[in-house]
Amino acid sequence: MLGKPVIRGTRIPVEIIVRKLAEGATVAEVLADYPQLREEDVRAALAFAADSLSTDEILPLAETSE
């Protein structure tokens, strides 16, 4: 999957799971769409996404004088 993180034992990208949930899908709907997944896989995808974001560093933009 071009280096993207996937759910262990599958070729399903974590991004797909997180996007579906962000678009309003329920965990049950995700599991219905991907029957090889378990609820633990969905929780692991969300945990991975949260961990990935937790290491981001926020840098303020420099002020410009006009």
N, C-alpha and C positions, 0 to 999 in steps of 0.2 A: 504494500500500500504506500509505496514511495516514502518509506521512513516514518509514516504517521503511526502514532500509538494505536494499537488494536486491542480488543477484548481478548484476553488470554484464550488460546485454543481455537480462535476464530480469525476470520479476515474482516471483521466488522470494526471500522474505525470508531474510536471513542468519540470523535467529533460528531458522527452521525447520531449517536445516542444523545449527546448533550444538546444538539440542535433540535432533535425531535421533542425533547422535554421543554426546551425554551419556546418552541412553537405552540406549546399547550398540550402535547400528547401526554397521556397518563403512562405510568409504568406498565400497567396492564396492556395498553395499546402497543407499547414498544415490544413487550414480550410476545404479543400476538403477531406482530410484524416479523419478529426474529425468534422463532420458537426454540432455537438452540441456546438462547440466553436464559439465565436465571435472574431473579431479582437481585441477587448478590452482585452479578455482573454490572447491572445498571448502577447500583450504589458505588461500586468500584470505579466506574467511569466518572461519576460525579466527584468522587474523592480525588481521582487523578487530576481532573480539571482544576479543582480547588487548590491542590498542591502545586500544580504548574503555575497558577496565578500568584500564589503566595510568595514566589521568589522574584516576581517582577519588581523592578525598582522604578519608582516614580520620580522623575526629574522635573523641577519647575522650569518653565520657559523663562528665558532672560527677558527682562523688561526692555522695551525699546523706547527711546525718546523721540518724539515727533515734533 
